[in-house]
Amino acid sequence: MILEGMFFENTMNYPTNRIYPQYPTITAGVQEGTEAIYRYGLRESSYPTLSIVDPIPNGHGQVIPAGHYELALSDDRQFLLLLEAKNPIAVMPVFKLEVSTEEKAQVHDAKSLRKKNKHDKEIIRTNTKRAKKGMPPVNEEEEIYQEASMEYIKDGKYFLIRYERGDVKAWAAVKAE
């Protein structure tokens, strides 16, 4: 909206009218992002997000529309699940699966277990001190590397979907028709 001429000048004369809102908007003394739903809420998802730019038809009249989806690996690691609002949209068979064993040895090593226990005790100590002061607890979640990608392969006319979360990598293909 563009304000020009006399209307703009008259608007500026009134102290109650503001052309540009003040940000951040504070209502009742509570700032955005400080409510309990934001501070103590669970993460939205622990799955990587796959962005589909163009709709993908399957040749049977069904279409996966463009959008952002969660990509999950089934429990038996045989299928990749395309999820929209926690509902499966598509199930794709996995044709290649890799599990890295390098990190597994580091996790179960005695030295790393002692280090993790020491870190956990430190967090418990910190949280008890924070509770005495009336502060919220420190909520440290372990960061897990996760990635989902999709690329079109011209030679075979299919989409290659790659899933990576932690030490697990999986690949699936969707035929483009």
Helices and strands as residue ranges (DSSP letters): H 5-13, H 36-39, E 49-52, E 56-57, E 63-64, E 67-73, E 79-84, E 87-99, H 102-107, H 110-133, E 146-153, E 158-165, E 168-175
